Amino acid sequence: MNKKYIIRKNEEIQKIIQKSKKIINKYFVIYYLKNSFGFNRYCISVSKKIGKAHTRNLYKRRIKDILMKNNINNSNDYVIILRNSILNINYQEIKSELLNLLKGEN
C-alpha cells in the first residue's frame, strides 16, 4: 500500500473517530469520514488481544492486501479496528465481510 493512502497521525485518527459515522459487525469496527483528497486513506488498528506481533502484522497485511486489490474509491478516511473474532475466519471470509461493509456504507 502506497504511503499516501495511510493515516499515521494520532490527531487525524482521533478526529475521524470523533466526527465520523461508524459501522460495526462481529469482526470489524469501521469509522469513516469524507475527505477532500479524491482517494481513500486507511488506518488499520489491531489490538494486542489479537495475539503477538507476528499475528497482528499478518492480519494487517491481509487487510492491506484486500484494500489494494479491490479498488473502492469513495474519497473517505477509514479507521479499521479488528476484533478478536477475526481469528476464527479465513482470508476469503475476511475479504467478503470487509468489502460488504465498505461498499454498503454509502
NORQUI-V173856 format. One record per pair of residues at least 12 apart in sequence whose C-alpha atoms are under 8 Angstrom apart, sorted by the first residue. I is the first residue (numbers start at 0). J is the second residue. D is the distance in whole Angstrom. If there is no record, write none. Layout:
BEGIN
i->(I | I)
j->(J | J)
d->(D | D)
END
This chain:
BEGIN
i->(0 | 0 | 0 | 3 | 4 | 4 | 4 | 4 | 5 | 5 | 5 | 6 | 6 | 6 | 7 | 12 | 12 | 15 | 15 | 15 | 15 | 15 | 15 | 16 | 16 | 16 | 18 | 19 | 19 | 20 | 22 | 22 | 25 | 25 | 26 | 26 | 26 | 26 | 26 | 26 | 27 | 27 | 27 | 27 | 27 | 28 | 28 | 28 | 28 | 29 | 29 | 29 | 29 | 30 | 30 | 30 | 31 | 31 | 31 | 31 | 32 | 32 | 32 | 33 | 33 | 33 | 33 | 34 | 34 | 34 | 35 | 36 | 37 | 37 | 37 | 38 | 38 | 38 | 38 | 39 | 39 | 39 | 39 | 39 | 39 | 39 | 40 | 40 | 40 | 40 | 41 | 41 | 41 | 41 | 42 | 42 | 42 | 43 | 43 | 43 | 43 | 43 | 43 | 44 | 44 | 44 | 44 | 44 | 45 | 45 | 45 | 45 | 45 | 46 | 46 | 48 | 49 | 49 | 49 | 61 | 62 | 65 | 71 | 71)
j->(63 | 64 | 67 | 40 | 38 | 39 | 40 | 41 | 40 | 41 | 42 | 40 | 41 | 42 | 42 | 42 | 78 | 30 | 31 | 32 | 76 | 77 | 78 | 30 | 31 | 78 | 32 | 31 | 32 | 32 | 100 | 104 | 82 | 84 | 81 | 82 | 83 | 84 | 85 | 96 | 79 | 80 | 81 | 82 | 97 | 79 | 80 | 81 | 82 | 77 | 78 | 79 | 80 | 77 | 78 | 79 | 75 | 76 | 77 | 78 | 75 | 76 | 77 | 73 | 74 | 75 | 76 | 74 | 75 | 76 | 74 | 74 | 72 | 73 | 74 | 72 | 73 | 74 | 75 | 71 | 72 | 73 | 74 | 75 | 76 | 77 | 74 | 75 | 76 | 77 | 76 | 77 | 78 | 79 | 77 | 78 | 79 | 59 | 62 | 78 | 79 | 80 | 81 | 59 | 78 | 79 | 80 | 81 | 58 | 59 | 80 | 81 | 82 | 81 | 82 | 83 | 82 | 83 | 86 | 90 | 94 | 94 | 101 | 102)
d->(7 | 8 | 6 | 7 | 8 | 6 | 4 | 6 | 5 | 5 | 6 | 6 | 6 | 5 | 7 | 8 | 7 | 7 | 7 | 6 | 7 | 8 | 7 | 6 | 8 | 7 | 7 | 5 | 5 | 7 | 7 | 7 | 7 | 7 | 6 | 5 | 7 | 6 | 5 | 8 | 7 | 6 | 5 | 6 | 8 | 6 | 5 | 7 | 8 | 7 | 6 | 5 | 6 | 6 | 5 | 7 | 6 | 5 | 5 | 7 | 5 | 5 | 7 | 8 | 6 | 4 | 6 | 6 | 5 | 6 | 7 | 7 | 8 | 8 | 5 | 6 | 7 | 4 | 7 | 8 | 6 | 6 | 5 | 5 | 6 | 7 | 8 | 7 | 5 | 6 | 6 | 5 | 6 | 7 | 6 | 5 | 6 | 7 | 8 | 6 | 5 | 6 | 8 | 8 | 7 | 6 | 5 | 6 | 8 | 7 | 6 | 5 | 8 | 7 | 8 | 7 | 7 | 6 | 7 | 7 | 8 | 6 | 8 | 7)
END
